Amino acid sequence: MVSPSESQIPLQVNWVAASEWITDFKPELEEVTYTGEYDLILPMLDIKVDLTDELVGRMSMGKTITRPGLGNLLGSFSVSGSS
């Protein structure tokens, strides 16, 4: 799976104090592409049984994958300062 996105590209990190820094970014956004794959497969089973003419029993089995939440579908890269 490929996920393009526009991101700020860090140029350098300026250390101000022992636990404080400022990150300088390129002034314009740049398109970057991230790749990934699904690695979580969940089991599933499908069975249908006619118990009577009017009653049906069903059960499911197989494999399926899960997807992330909508907020996590677009790839990105983030770097920020200490403040």
C-alpha positions in Angstrom: 0.0 0.0 0.0 1.3 3.5 -0.9 0.2 6.6 0.8 1.3 10.0 -0.6 1.1 13.1 1.6 2.4 16.7 1.8 4.8 17.2 4.8 7.1 19.8 6.2 10.7 18.7 5.6 13.1 19.4 8.5 16.4 21.1 7.6 18.2 21.2 10.9 17.7 21.1 14.7 19.1 24.0 16.7 19.9 23.0 20.3 19.0 26.0 22.6 19.5 24.4 26.0 19.9 20.9 27.5 16.3 19.9 26.9 15.2 22.6 24.5 15.5 22.7 20.7 14.0 24.4 17.7 13.5 22.6 14.4 13.9 24.6 11.1 11.8 23.4 8.2 11.8 24.0 4.5 9.4 26.9 3.8 7.2 24.9 1.4 5.5 21.6 1.8 6.9 18.6 -0.1 5.1 15.5 -1.4 6.4 12.4 0.2 5.3 8.8 -0.2 5.1 6.1 2.5 4.6 2.4 1.9 3.1 -0.2 4.2 1.3 -3.5 4.3 -1.3 -5.3 6.3 0.0 -7.9 8.7 -3.0 -8.5 10.9 -5.3 -11.3 9.6 -8.3 -12.2 11.7 -10.1 -15.6 11.5 -13.7 -16.0 10.2 -16.1 -19.0 9.6 -19.4 -19.2 7.5 -21.8 -22.0 8.1 -25.6 -22.2 7.4 -27.8 -24.9 8.7 -31.6 -25.3 8.0 -32.8 -26.4 11.4 -36.5 -26.4 10.2 -38.4 -25.0 7.2 -38.7 -21.7 9.0 -35.5 -21.6 11.1 -32.0 -21.2 9.8 -28.8 -21.4 11.9 -25.7 -19.5 10.6 -22.1 -19.4 11.7 -19.1 -17.6 10.0 -15.4 -18.4 9.6 -12.6 -17.2 7.3 -9.8 -14.6 7.2 -10.1 -10.8 7.1 -7.9 -7.8 7.7 -8.5 -4.8 9.9 -8.1 -1.2 8.7 -6.9 1.7 10.8 -9.1 4.6 11.8 -9.8 7.3 9.2 -7.3 9.7 10.9 -4.5 7.2 10.4 -5.0 6.3 6.7 -2.8 9.1 5.3 0.9 8.7 5.9 2.9 11.5 7.3 6.1 12.5 8.9 6.2 14.9 11.8 9.1 16.6 13.7 8.6 19.4 16.2 10.6 21.4 18.7 10.7 20.9 22.4 8.1 23.6 23.2 
